Amino acid sequence: MSETEWEKRVSNLLKAELKRKGVTYAGLVEKLAEIGVEEKEANIKNKLSRGKFSAVFLLQSLSAIGCHTLSLSD
């Protein structure tokens, strides 16, 4: 897979977990703030649409929404 395909995959993974937990981007902003991470909704939208964000942001987001396990199978 190309780097762009990997970026799309990781973005889709986070979007799927948000959907599974019923968390909107605005809700993610609130949940991140609860763990001391300041983000703006527009920034989150941009990160997820581009698929370019750090592993730290991914783990912060997953932790904030209460996702403790992931399945990486296609």
mmJSON file of the N, C-alpha and C atoms, coordinates in Angstrom:
{"data_MODEL":{"atom_site":{
"group_PDB":["ATOM","ATOM","ATOM","ATOM","ATOM","ATOM","ATOM","ATOM","ATOM","ATOM","ATOM","ATOM","ATOM","ATOM","ATOM","ATOM","ATOM","ATOM","ATOM","ATOM","ATOM","ATOM","ATOM","ATOM","ATOM","ATOM","ATOM","ATOM","ATOM","ATOM","ATOM","ATOM","ATOM","ATOM","ATOM","ATOM","ATOM","ATOM","ATOM","ATOM","ATOM","ATOM","ATOM","ATOM","ATOM","ATOM","ATOM","ATOM","ATOM","ATOM","ATOM","ATOM","ATOM","ATOM","ATOM","ATOM","ATOM","ATOM","ATOM","ATOM","ATOM","ATOM","ATOM","ATOM","ATOM","ATOM","ATOM","ATOM","ATOM","ATOM","ATOM","ATOM","ATOM","ATOM","ATOM","ATOM","ATOM","ATOM","ATOM","ATOM","ATOM","ATOM","ATOM","ATOM","ATOM","ATOM","ATOM","ATOM","ATOM","ATOM","ATOM","ATOM","ATOM","ATOM","ATOM","ATOM","ATOM","ATOM","ATOM","ATOM","ATOM","ATOM","ATOM","ATOM","ATOM","ATOM","ATOM","ATOM","ATOM","ATOM","ATOM","ATOM","ATOM","ATOM","ATOM","ATOM","ATOM","ATOM","ATOM","ATOM","ATOM","ATOM","ATOM","ATOM","ATOM","ATOM","ATOM","ATOM","ATOM","ATOM","ATOM","ATOM","ATOM","ATOM","ATOM","ATOM","ATOM","ATOM","ATOM","ATOM","ATOM","ATOM","ATOM","ATOM","ATOM","ATOM","ATOM","ATOM","ATOM","ATOM","ATOM","ATOM","ATOM","ATOM","ATOM","ATOM","ATOM","ATOM","ATOM","ATOM","ATOM","ATOM","ATOM","ATOM","ATOM","ATOM","ATOM","ATOM","ATOM","ATOM","ATOM","ATOM","ATOM","ATOM","ATOM","ATOM","ATOM","ATOM","ATOM","ATOM","ATOM","ATOM","ATOM","ATOM","ATOM","ATOM","ATOM","ATOM","ATOM","ATOM","ATOM","ATOM","ATOM","ATOM","ATOM","ATOM","ATOM","ATOM","ATOM","ATOM","ATOM","ATOM","ATOM","ATOM","ATOM","ATOM","ATOM","ATOM","ATOM","ATOM","ATOM","ATOM","ATOM","ATOM","ATOM","ATOM","ATOM","ATOM","ATOM","ATOM","ATOM","ATOM"],
"id":[1,2,3,4,5,6,7,8,9,10,11,12,13,14,15,16,17,18,19,20,21,22,23,24,25,26,27,28,29,30,31,32,33,34,35,36,37,38,39,40,41,42,43,44,45,46,47,48,49,50,51,52,53,54,55,56,57,58,59,60,61,62,63,64,65,66,67,68,69,70,71,72,73,74,75,76,77,78,79,80,81,82,83,84,85,86,87,88,89,90,91,92,93,94,95,96,97,98,99,100,101,102,103,104,105,106,107,108,109,110,111,112,113,114,115,116,117,118,119,120,121,122,123,124,125,126,127,128,129,130,131,132,133,134,135,136,137,138,139,140,141,142,143,144,145,146,147,148,149,150,151,152,153,154,155,156,157,158,159,160,161,162,163,164,165,166,167,168,169,170,171,172,173,174,175,176,177,178,179,180,181,182,183,184,185,186,187,188,189,190,191,192,193,194,195,196,197,198,199,200,201,202,203,204,205,206,207,208,209,210,211,212,213,214,215,216,217,218,219,220,221,222],
"type_symbol":["N","C","C","N","C","C","N","C","C","N","C","C","N","C","C","N","C","C","N","C","C","N","C","C","N","C","C","N","C","C","N","C","C","N","C","C","N","C","C","N","C","C","N","C","C","N","C","C","N","C","C","N","C","C","N","C","C","N","C","C","N","C","C","N","C","C","N","C","C","N","C","C","N","C","C","N","C","C","N","C","C","N","C","C","N","C","C","N","C","C","N","C","C","N","C","C","N","C","C","N","C","C","N","C","C","N","C","C","N","C","C","N","C","C","N","C","C","N","C","C","N","C","C","N","C","C","N","C","C","N","C","C","N","C","C","N","C","C","N","C","C","N","C","C","N","C","C","N","C","C","N","C","C","N","C","C","N","C","C","N","C","C","N","C","C","N","C","C","N","C","C","N","C","C","N","C","C","N","C","C","N","C","C","N","C","C","N","C","C","N","C","C","N","C","C","N","C","C","N","C","C","N","C","C","N","C","C","N","C","C","N","C","C","N","C","C","N","C","C","N","C","C"],
"label_atom_id":["N","CA","C","N","CA","C","N","CA","C","N","CA","C","N","CA","C","N","CA","C","N","CA","C","N","CA","C","N","CA","C","N","CA","C","N","CA","C","N","CA","C","N","CA","C","N","CA","C","N","CA","C","N","CA","C","N","CA","C","N","CA","C","N","CA","C","N","CA","C","N","CA","C","N","CA","C","N","CA","C","N","CA","C","N","CA","C","N","CA","C","N","CA","C","N","CA","C","N","CA","C","N","CA","C","N","CA","C","N","CA","C","N","CA","C","N","CA","C","N","CA","C","N","CA","C","N","CA","C","N","CA","C","N","CA","C","N","CA","C","N","CA","C","N","CA","C","N","CA","C","N","CA","C","N","CA","C","N","CA","C","N","CA","C","N","CA","C","N","CA","C","N","CA","C","N","CA","C","N","CA","C","N","CA","C","N","CA","C","N","CA","C","N","CA","C","N","CA","C","N","CA","C","N","CA","C","N","CA","C","N","CA","C","N","CA","C","N","CA","C","N","CA","C","N","CA","C","N","CA","C","N","CA","C","N","CA","C","N","CA","C","N","CA","C","N","CA","C","N","CA","C","N","CA","C","N","CA","C"],
"label_alt_id":[null,null,null,null,null,null,null,null,null,null,null,null,null,null,null,null,null,null,null,null,null,null,null,null,null,null,null,null,null,null,null,null,null,null,null,null,null,null,null,null,null,null,null,null,null,null,null,null,null,null,null,null,null,null,null,null,null,null,null,null,null,null,null,null,null,null,null,null,null,null,null,null,null,null,null,null,null,null,null,null,null,null,null,null,null,null,null,null,null,null,null,null,null,null,null,null,null,null,null,null,null,null,null,null,null,null,null,null,null,null,null,null,null,null,null,null,null,null,null,null,null,null,null,null,null,null,null,null,null,null,null,null,null,null,null,null,null,null,null,null,null,null,null,null,null,null,null,null,null,null,null,null,null,null,null,null,null,null,null,null,null,null,null,null,null,null,null,null,null,null,null,null,null,null,null,null,null,null,null,null,null,null,null,null,null,null,null,null,null,null,null,null,null,null,null,null,null,null,null,null,null,null,null,null,null,null,null,null,null,null,null,null,null,null,null,null,null,null,null,null,null,null],
"label_comp_id":["MET","MET","MET","SER","SER","SER","GLU","GLU","GLU","THR","THR","THR","GLU","GLU","GLU","TRP","TRP","TRP","GLU","GLU","GLU","LYS","LYS","LYS","ARG","ARG","ARG","VAL","VAL","VAL","SER","SER","SER","ASN","ASN","ASN","LEU","LEU","LEU","LEU","LEU","LEU","LYS","LYS","LYS","ALA","ALA","ALA","GLU","GLU","GLU","LEU","LEU","LEU","LYS","LYS","LYS","ARG","ARG","ARG","LYS","LYS","LYS","GLY","GLY","GLY","VAL","VAL","VAL","THR","THR","THR","TYR","TYR","TYR","ALA","ALA","ALA","GLY","GLY","GLY","LEU","LEU","LEU","VAL","VAL","VAL","GLU","GLU","GLU","LYS","LYS","LYS","LEU","LEU","LEU","ALA","ALA","ALA","GLU","GLU","GLU","ILE","ILE","ILE","GLY","GLY","GLY","VAL","VAL","VAL","GLU","GLU","GLU","GLU","GLU","GLU","LYS","LYS","LYS","GLU","GLU","GLU","ALA","ALA","ALA","ASN","ASN","ASN","ILE","ILE","ILE","LYS","LYS","LYS","ASN","ASN","ASN","LYS","LYS","LYS","LEU","LEU","LEU","SER","SER","SER","ARG","ARG","ARG","GLY","GLY","GLY","LYS","LYS","LYS","PHE","PHE","PHE","SER","SER","SER","ALA","ALA","ALA","VAL","VAL","VAL","PHE","PHE","PHE","LEU","LEU","LEU","LEU","LEU","LEU","GLN","GLN","GLN","SER","SER","SER","LEU","LEU","LEU","SER","SER","SER","ALA","ALA","ALA","ILE","ILE","ILE","GLY","GLY","GLY","CYS","CYS","CYS","HIS","HIS","HIS","THR","THR","THR","LEU","LEU","LEU","SER","SER","SER","LEU","LEU","LEU","SER","SER","SER","ASP","ASP","ASP"],
"label_asym_id":["A","A","A","A","A","A","A","A","A","A","A","A","A","A","A","A","A","A","A","A","A","A","A","A","A","A","A","A","A","A","A","A","A","A","A","A","A","A","A","A","A","A","A","A","A","A","A","A","A","A","A","A","A","A","A","A","A","A","A","A","A","A","A","A","A","A","A","A","A","A","A","A","A","A","A","A","A","A","A","A","A","A","A","A","A","A","A","A","A","A","A","A","A","A","A","A","A","A","A","A","A","A","A","A","A","A","A","A","A","A","A","A","A","A","A","A","A","A","A","A","A","A","A","A","A","A","A","A","A","A","A","A","A","A","A","A","A","A","A","A","A","A","A","A","A","A","A","A","A","A","A","A","A","A","A","A","A","A","A","A","A","A","A","A","A","A","A","A","A","A","A","A","A","A","A","A","A","A","A","A","A","A","A","A","A","A","A","A","A","A","A","A","A","A","A","A","A","A","A","A","A","A","A","A","A","A","A","A","A","A","A","A","A","A","A","A","A","A","A","A","A","A"],
"label_entity_id":["1","1","1","1","1","1","1","1","1","1","1","1","1","1","1","1","1","1","1","1","1","1","1","1","1","1","1","1","1","1","1","1","1","1","1","1","1","1","1","1","1","1","1","1","1","1","1","1","1","1","1","1","1","1","1","1","1","1","1","1","1","1","1","1","1","1","1","1","1","1","1","1","1","1","1","1","1","1","1","1","1","1","1","1","1","1","1","1","1","1","1","1","1","1","1","1","1","1","1","1","1","1","1","1","1","1","1","1","1","1","1","1","1","1","1","1","1","1","1","1","1","1","1","1","1","1","1","1","1","1","1","1","1","1","1","1","1","1","1","1","1","1","1","1","1","1","1","1","1","1","1","1","1","1","1","1","1","1","1","1","1","1","1","1","1","1","1","1","1","1","1","1","1","1","1","1","1","1","1","1","1","1","1","1","1","1","1","1","1","1","1","1","1","1","1","1","1","1","1","1","1","1","1","1","1","1","1","1","1","1","1","1","1","1","1","1","1","1","1","1","1","1"],
"label_seq_id":[1,1,1,2,2,2,3,3,3,4,4,4,5,5,5,6,6,6,7,7,7,8,8,8,9,9,9,10,10,10,11,11,11,12,12,12,13,13,13,14,14,14,15,15,15,16,16,16,17,17,17,18,18,18,19,19,19,20,20,20,21,21,21,22,22,22,23,23,23,24,24,24,25,25,25,26,26,26,27,27,27,28,28,28,29,29,29,30,30,30,31,31,31,32,32,32,33,33,33,34,34,34,35,35,35,36,36,36,37,37,37,38,38,38,39,39,39,40,40,40,41,41,41,42,42,42,43,43,43,44,44,44,45,45,45,46,46,46,47,47,47,48,48,48,49,49,49,50,50,50,51,51,51,52,52,52,53,53,53,54,54,54,55,55,55,56,56,56,57,57,57,58,58,58,59,59,59,60,60,60,61,61,61,62,62,62,63,63,63,64,64,64,65,65,65,66,66,66,67,67,67,68,68,68,69,69,69,70,70,70,71,71,71,72,72,72,73,73,73,74,74,74],
"pdbx_PDB_ins_code":[null,null,null,null,null,null,null,null,null,null,null,null,null,null,null,null,null,null,null,null,null,null,null,null,null,null,null,null,null,null,null,null,null,null,null,null,null,null,null,null,null,null,null,null,null,null,null,null,null,null,null,null,null,null,null,null,null,null,null,null,null,null,null,null,null,null,null,null,null,null,null,null,null,null,null,null,null,null,null,null,null,null,null,null,null,null,null,null,null,null,null,null,null,null,null,null,null,null,null,null,null,null,null,null,null,null,null,null,null,null,null,null,null,null,null,null,null,null,null,null,null,null,null,null,null,null,null,null,null,null,null,null,null,null,null,null,null,null,null,null,null,null,null,null,null,null,null,null,null,null,null,null,null,null,null,null,null,null,null,null,null,null,null,null,null,null,null,null,null,null,null,null,null,null,null,null,null,null,null,null,null,null,null,null,null,null,null,null,null,null,null,null,null,null,null,null,null,null,null,null,null,null,null,null,null,null,null,null,null,null,null,null,null,null,null,null,null,null,null,null,null,null],
"Cartn_x":[0.846,0.0,0.884,0.373,1.089,0.851,1.641,1.481,0.09,-0.393,-1.73,-2.798,-2.625,-3.585,-3.533,-2.337,-2.216,-2.887,-2.693,-3.318,-4.84,-5.374,-6.821,-7.305,-6.525,-6.914,-6.968,-5.952,-5.941,-7.046,-7.308,-8.397,-9.737,-9.95,-11.192,-11.335,-10.219,-10.245,-10.762,-10.217,-10.653,-12.099,-12.466,-13.852,-14.824,-14.448,-15.305,-15.484,-14.417,-14.521,-15.378,-15.252,-16.103,-17.573,-17.846,-19.217,-19.744,-18.905,-19.291,-19.659,-18.924,-19.172,-20.215,-20.683,-21.682,-21.13,-19.861,-19.196,-18.994,-19.485,-19.288,-17.923,-17.528,-16.278,-16.359,-17.506,-17.686,-17.58,-18.147,-18.056,-16.628,-15.87,-14.462,-13.689,-13.983,-13.336,-13.557,-14.795,-15.13,-14.414,-14.43,-13.798,-12.286,-11.684,-10.249,-9.934,-10.773,-10.569,-10.597,-11.443,-11.537,-10.235,-9.421,-8.14,-6.974,-7.309,-6.282,-5.712,-6.427,-5.964,-6.877,-6.292,-7.072,-7.019,-8.157,-8.291,-9.519,-9.535,-10.712,-11.383,-12.701,-13.456,-12.95,-12.677,-12.184,-10.857,-9.984,-8.697,-8.89,-9.83,-10.109,-10.658,-11.588,-12.136,-11.03,-10.121,-9.016,-8.091,-7.748,-6.862,-7.475,-8.746,-9.385,-9.637,-9.887,-10.097,-8.773,-7.683,-6.371,-5.772,-6.129,-5.54,-4.136,-3.778,-2.436,-2.539,-2.228,-2.169,-1.227,-0.759,0.244,-0.379,0.48,0.051,-0.42,0.183,-0.229,-1.678,-2.038,-3.414,-4.365,-3.979,-4.806,-5.061,-3.998,-4.154,-4.936,-4.704,-5.472,-6.958,-7.27,-8.666,-9.325,-8.641,-9.201,-9.402,-8.439,-8.553,-9.712,-9.826,-10.875,-12.273,-12.44,-13.778,-14.006,-13.0,-13.166,-12.945,-12.18,-11.874,-10.559,-10.617,-9.427,-8.881,-9.62,-9.129,-9.499,-8.665,-8.9,-8.709,-9.454,-9.231,-8.704,-7.547,-6.922,-7.145,-7.941,-8.178,-9.098,-8.928,-9.732,-11.106],
"Cartn_y":[-1.193,0.0,1.246,2.275,3.553,4.27,5.289,6.069,6.707,7.186,7.779,6.758,5.53,4.473,4.16,4.177,3.973,5.113,6.341,7.501,7.378,6.969,6.775,5.679,4.622,3.509,3.935,4.667,5.081,6.1,6.977,7.937,7.21,6.239,5.463,4.674,4.196,3.456,4.356,5.569,6.484,6.919,7.216,7.594,6.478,5.236,4.096,3.967,4.164,4.077,5.21,6.395,7.51,7.169,6.646,6.283,5.18,4.178,3.058,3.535,4.544,5.086,6.2,6.588,7.653,9.021,9.242,10.505,11.333,12.562,13.507,14.18,14.95,15.697,16.683,17.337,18.254,17.492,16.294,15.464,15.051,14.781,14.422,15.592,16.797,17.993,18.031,17.798,17.82,16.705,15.503,14.367,14.527,15.1,15.368,16.412,17.438,18.471,17.867,16.851,16.19,15.499,15.118,14.493,15.467,16.758,17.796,18.071,17.654,17.879,18.915,20.031,21.1,20.976,20.821,20.749,21.545,22.017,22.68,21.71,21.81,20.916,20.988,22.2,22.371,21.642,21.681,20.989,19.481,18.957,17.521,17.123,17.912,17.63,17.585,18.549,18.601,17.398,17.057,15.917,14.64,14.432,13.198,13.188,14.329,14.347,14.133,14.668,14.486,13.122,12.603,11.35,11.539,12.772,13.064,13.561,12.657,13.025,12.06,12.474,11.69,10.476,9.534,8.374,8.842,9.888,10.444,10.908,11.644,12.112,10.928,9.912,8.717,8.085,7.88,7.255,8.142,9.443,10.369,10.274,10.268,10.223,8.914,7.803,6.501,6.389,6.856,6.834,7.709,8.902,9.852,9.294,8.488,7.952,6.58,6.116,4.853,3.622,3.752,2.613,2.014,0.791,0.169,-0.981,-1.392,-2.441,-2.085,-2.531,-2.285,-3.584,-3.715,-4.793,-4.186,-4.64,-4.08,-4.94,-5.979,-6.827,-6.115,-6.42,-5.781,-6.372],
"Cartn_z":[0.0,0.0,0.0,-0.63,-0.633,0.696,0.949,2.173,2.23,1.102,1.039,1.424,0.976,1.332,2.826,3.398,4.847,5.609,5.144,5.787,5.749,4.613,4.475,5.43,5.53,6.401,7.869,8.323,9.73,10.004,9.044,9.184,9.284,8.415,8.444,9.739,10.258,11.516,12.645,12.747,13.804,13.58,12.345,12.057,12.437,12.155,12.484,13.992,14.741,16.203,16.762,16.191,16.616,16.361,15.186,14.834,15.753,16.001,16.863,18.271,18.735,20.082,20.07,18.878,18.782,19.14,18.805,19.156,17.894,17.927,16.832,16.992,15.991,16.117,17.281,17.438,18.571,19.885,19.922,21.119,21.4,20.345,20.526,21.107,20.663,21.222,22.723,23.157,24.589,25.343,24.782,25.452,25.528,24.482,24.527,25.604,25.714,26.731,28.132,28.33,29.634,30.031,29.048,29.365,29.164,29.026,28.958,27.584,26.535,25.166,24.517,24.122,23.508,21.986,21.382,19.926,19.524,18.301,17.748,16.785,16.688,15.816,14.377,13.9,12.525,12.317,13.318,13.21,13.122,13.901,13.877,12.513,11.996,10.658,9.617,9.676,8.714,8.862,10.094,10.327,9.764,10.028,9.585,8.084,7.497,6.045,5.3,5.84,5.226,5.558,6.742,7.195,7.742,7.989,8.502,9.935,10.844,12.252,12.951,14.105,14.815,15.507,15.811,16.601,17.969,18.482,19.777,19.702,18.643,18.488,18.378,17.632,17.494,18.857,19.635,20.952,21.919,21.867,22.712,22.381,21.098,20.661,21.074,20.82,21.181,22.684,23.446,24.902,25.371,24.785,25.191,24.955,23.91,23.618,24.265,25.005,25.715,24.865,23.8,22.939,23.418,23.913,24.494,23.662,22.641,21.741,20.305,19.381,17.959,17.19,16.12,15.182,13.897,13.47,12.278,11.043,11.165,10.014,9.028,7.757,6.706,6.615],
"occupancy":[1.0,1.0,1.0,1.0,1.0,1.0,1.0,1.0,1.0,1.0,1.0,1.0,1.0,1.0,1.0,1.0,1.0,1.0,1.0,1.0,1.0,1.0,1.0,1.0,1.0,1.0,1.0,1.0,1.0,1.0,1.0,1.0,1.0,1.0,1.0,1.0,1.0,1.0,1.0,1.0,1.0,1.0,1.0,1.0,1.0,1.0,1.0,1.0,1.0,1.0,1.0,1.0,1.0,1.0,1.0,1.0,1.0,1.0,1.0,1.0,1.0,1.0,1.0,1.0,1.0,1.0,1.0,1.0,1.0,1.0,1.0,1.0,1.0,1.0,1.0,1.0,1.0,1.0,1.0,1.0,1.0,1.0,1.0,1.0,1.0,1.0,1.0,1.0,1.0,1.0,1.0,1.0,1.0,1.0,1.0,1.0,1.0,1.0,1.0,1.0,1.0,1.0,1.0,1.0,1.0,1.0,1.0,1.0,1.0,1.0,1.0,1.0,1.0,1.0,1.0,1.0,1.0,1.0,1.0,1.0,1.0,1.0,1.0,1.0,1.0,1.0,1.0,1.0,1.0,1.0,1.0,1.0,1.0,1.0,1.0,1.0,1.0,1.0,1.0,1.0,1.0,1.0,1.0,1.0,1.0,1.0,1.0,1.0,1.0,1.0,1.0,1.0,1.0,1.0,1.0,1.0,1.0,1.0,1.0,1.0,1.0,1.0,1.0,1.0,1.0,1.0,1.0,1.0,1.0,1.0,1.0,1.0,1.0,1.0,1.0,1.0,1.0,1.0,1.0,1.0,1.0,1.0,1.0,1.0,1.0,1.0,1.0,1.0,1.0,1.0,1.0,1.0,1.0,1.0,1.0,1.0,1.0,1.0,1.0,1.0,1.0,1.0,1.0,1.0,1.0,1.0,1.0,1.0,1.0,1.0,1.0,1.0,1.0,1.0,1.0,1.0,1.0,1.0,1.0,1.0,1.0,1.0],
"B_iso_or_equiv":[0.0,0.0,0.0,0.0,0.0,0.0,0.0,0.0,0.0,0.0,0.0,0.0,0.0,0.0,0.0,0.0,0.0,0.0,0.0,0.0,0.0,0.0,0.0,0.0,0.0,0.0,0.0,0.0,0.0,0.0,0.0,0.0,0.0,0.0,0.0,0.0,0.0,0.0,0.0,0.0,0.0,0.0,0.0,0.0,0.0,0.0,0.0,0.0,0.0,0.0,0.0,0.0,0.0,0.0,0.0,0.0,0.0,0.0,0.0,0.0,0.0,0.0,0.0,0.0,0.0,0.0,0.0,0.0,0.0,0.0,0.0,0.0,0.0,0.0,0.0,0.0,0.0,0.0,0.0,0.0,0.0,0.0,0.0,0.0,0.0,0.0,0.0,0.0,0.0,0.0,0.0,0.0,0.0,0.0,0.0,0.0,0.0,0.0,0.0,0.0,0.0,0.0,0.0,0.0,0.0,0.0,0.0,0.0,0.0,0.0,0.0,0.0,0.0,0.0,0.0,0.0,0.0,0.0,0.0,0.0,0.0,0.0,0.0,0.0,0.0,0.0,0.0,0.0,0.0,0.0,0.0,0.0,0.0,0.0,0.0,0.0,0.0,0.0,0.0,0.0,0.0,0.0,0.0,0.0,0.0,0.0,0.0,0.0,0.0,0.0,0.0,0.0,0.0,0.0,0.0,0.0,0.0,0.0,0.0,0.0,0.0,0.0,0.0,0.0,0.0,0.0,0.0,0.0,0.0,0.0,0.0,0.0,0.0,0.0,0.0,0.0,0.0,0.0,0.0,0.0,0.0,0.0,0.0,0.0,0.0,0.0,0.0,0.0,0.0,0.0,0.0,0.0,0.0,0.0,0.0,0.0,0.0,0.0,0.0,0.0,0.0,0.0,0.0,0.0,0.0,0.0,0.0,0.0,0.0,0.0,0.0,0.0,0.0,0.0,0.0,0.0,0.0,0.0,0.0,0.0,0.0,0.0],
"pdbx_formal_charge":[null,null,null,null,null,null,null,null,null,null,null,null,null,null,null,null,null,null,null,null,null,null,null,null,null,null,null,null,null,null,null,null,null,null,null,null,null,null,null,null,null,null,null,null,null,null,null,null,null,null,null,null,null,null,null,null,null,null,null,null,null,null,null,null,null,null,null,null,null,null,null,null,null,null,null,null,null,null,null,null,null,null,null,null,null,null,null,null,null,null,null,null,null,null,null,null,null,null,null,null,null,null,null,null,null,null,null,null,null,null,null,null,null,null,null,null,null,null,null,null,null,null,null,null,null,null,null,null,null,null,null,null,null,null,null,null,null,null,null,null,null,null,null,null,null,null,null,null,null,null,null,null,null,null,null,null,null,null,null,null,null,null,null,null,null,null,null,null,null,null,null,null,null,null,null,null,null,null,null,null,null,null,null,null,null,null,null,null,null,null,null,null,null,null,null,null,null,null,null,null,null,null,null,null,null,null,null,null,null,null,null,null,null,null,null,null,null,null,null,null,null,null],
"auth_seq_id":[1,1,1,2,2,2,3,3,3,4,4,4,5,5,5,6,6,6,7,7,7,8,8,8,9,9,9,10,10,10,11,11,11,12,12,12,13,13,13,14,14,14,15,15,15,16,16,16,17,17,17,18,18,18,19,19,19,20,20,20,21,21,21,22,22,22,23,23,23,24,24,24,25,25,25,26,26,26,27,27,27,28,28,28,29,29,29,30,30,30,31,31,31,32,32,32,33,33,33,34,34,34,35,35,35,36,36,36,37,37,37,38,38,38,39,39,39,40,40,40,41,41,41,42,42,42,43,43,43,44,44,44,45,45,45,46,46,46,47,47,47,48,48,48,49,49,49,50,50,50,51,51,51,52,52,52,53,53,53,54,54,54,55,55,55,56,56,56,57,57,57,58,58,58,59,59,59,60,60,60,61,61,61,62,62,62,63,63,63,64,64,64,65,65,65,66,66,66,67,67,67,68,68,68,69,69,69,70,70,70,71,71,71,72,72,72,73,73,73,74,74,74],
"auth_comp_id":["MET","MET","MET","SER","SER","SER","GLU","GLU","GLU","THR","THR","THR","GLU","GLU","GLU","TRP","TRP","TRP","GLU","GLU","GLU","LYS","LYS","LYS","ARG","ARG","ARG","VAL","VAL","VAL","SER","SER","SER","ASN","ASN","ASN","LEU","LEU","LEU","LEU","LEU","LEU","LYS","LYS","LYS","ALA","ALA","ALA","GLU","GLU","GLU","LEU","LEU","LEU","LYS","LYS","LYS","ARG","ARG","ARG","LYS","LYS","LYS","GLY","GLY","GLY","VAL","VAL","VAL","THR","THR","THR","TYR","TYR","TYR","ALA","ALA","ALA","GLY","GLY","GLY","LEU","LEU","LEU","VAL","VAL","VAL","GLU","GLU","GLU","LYS","LYS","LYS","LEU","LEU","LEU","ALA","ALA","ALA","GLU","GLU","GLU","ILE","ILE","ILE","GLY","GLY","GLY","VAL","VAL","VAL","GLU","GLU","GLU","GLU","GLU","GLU","LYS","LYS","LYS","GLU","GLU","GLU","ALA","ALA","ALA","ASN","ASN","ASN","ILE","ILE","ILE","LYS","LYS","LYS","ASN","ASN","ASN","LYS","LYS","LYS","LEU","LEU","LEU","SER","SER","SER","ARG","ARG","ARG","GLY","GLY","GLY","LYS","LYS","LYS","PHE","PHE","PHE","SER","SER","SER","ALA","ALA","ALA","VAL","VAL","VAL","PHE","PHE","PHE","LEU","LEU","LEU","LEU","LEU","LEU","GLN","GLN","GLN","SER","SER","SER","LEU","LEU","LEU","SER","SER","SER","ALA","ALA","ALA","ILE","ILE","ILE","GLY","GLY","GLY","CYS","CYS","CYS","HIS","HIS","HIS","THR","THR","THR","LEU","LEU","LEU","SER","SER","SER","LEU","LEU","LEU","SER","SER","SER","ASP","ASP","ASP"],
"auth_asym_id":["A","A","A","A","A","A","A","A","A","A","A","A","A","A","A","A","A","A","A","A","A","A","A","A","A","A","A","A","A","A","A","A","A","A","A","A","A","A","A","A","A","A","A","A","A","A","A","A","A","A","A","A","A","A","A","A","A","A","A","A","A","A","A","A","A","A","A","A","A","A","A","A","A","A","A","A","A","A","A","A","A","A","A","A","A","A","A","A","A","A","A","A","A","A","A","A","A","A","A","A","A","A","A","A","A","A","A","A","A","A","A","A","A","A","A","A","A","A","A","A","A","A","A","A","A","A","A","A","A","A","A","A","A","A","A","A","A","A","A","A","A","A","A","A","A","A","A","A","A","A","A","A","A","A","A","A","A","A","A","A","A","A","A","A","A","A","A","A","A","A","A","A","A","A","A","A","A","A","A","A","A","A","A","A","A","A","A","A","A","A","A","A","A","A","A","A","A","A","A","A","A","A","A","A","A","A","A","A","A","A","A","A","A","A","A","A","A","A","A","A","A","A"],
"auth_atom_id":["N","CA","C","N","CA","C","N","CA","C","N","CA","C","N","CA","C","N","CA","C","N","CA","C","N","CA","C","N","CA","C","N","CA","C","N","CA","C","N","CA","C","N","CA","C","N","CA","C","N","CA","C","N","CA","C","N","CA","C","N","CA","C","N","CA","C","N","CA","C","N","CA","C","N","CA","C","N","CA","C","N","CA","C","N","CA","C","N","CA","C","N","CA","C","N","CA","C","N","CA","C","N","CA","C","N","CA","C","N","CA","C","N","CA","C","N","CA","C","N","CA","C","N","CA","C","N","CA","C","N","CA","C","N","CA","C","N","CA","C","N","CA","C","N","CA","C","N","CA","C","N","CA","C","N","CA","C","N","CA","C","N","CA","C","N","CA","C","N","CA","C","N","CA","C","N","CA","C","N","CA","C","N","CA","C","N","CA","C","N","CA","C","N","CA","C","N","CA","C","N","CA","C","N","CA","C","N","CA","C","N","CA","C","N","CA","C","N","CA","C","N","CA","C","N","CA","C","N","CA","C","N","CA","C","N","CA","C","N","CA","C","N","CA","C","N","CA","C","N","CA","C","N","CA","C","N","CA","C"],
"pdbx_PDB_model_num":[1,1,1,1,1,1,1,1,1,1,1,1,1,1,1,1,1,1,1,1,1,1,1,1,1,1,1,1,1,1,1,1,1,1,1,1,1,1,1,1,1,1,1,1,1,1,1,1,1,1,1,1,1,1,1,1,1,1,1,1,1,1,1,1,1,1,1,1,1,1,1,1,1,1,1,1,1,1,1,1,1,1,1,1,1,1,1,1,1,1,1,1,1,1,1,1,1,1,1,1,1,1,1,1,1,1,1,1,1,1,1,1,1,1,1,1,1,1,1,1,1,1,1,1,1,1,1,1,1,1,1,1,1,1,1,1,1,1,1,1,1,1,1,1,1,1,1,1,1,1,1,1,1,1,1,1,1,1,1,1,1,1,1,1,1,1,1,1,1,1,1,1,1,1,1,1,1,1,1,1,1,1,1,1,1,1,1,1,1,1,1,1,1,1,1,1,1,1,1,1,1,1,1,1,1,1,1,1,1,1,1,1,1,1,1,1,1,1,1,1,1,1]
}}}
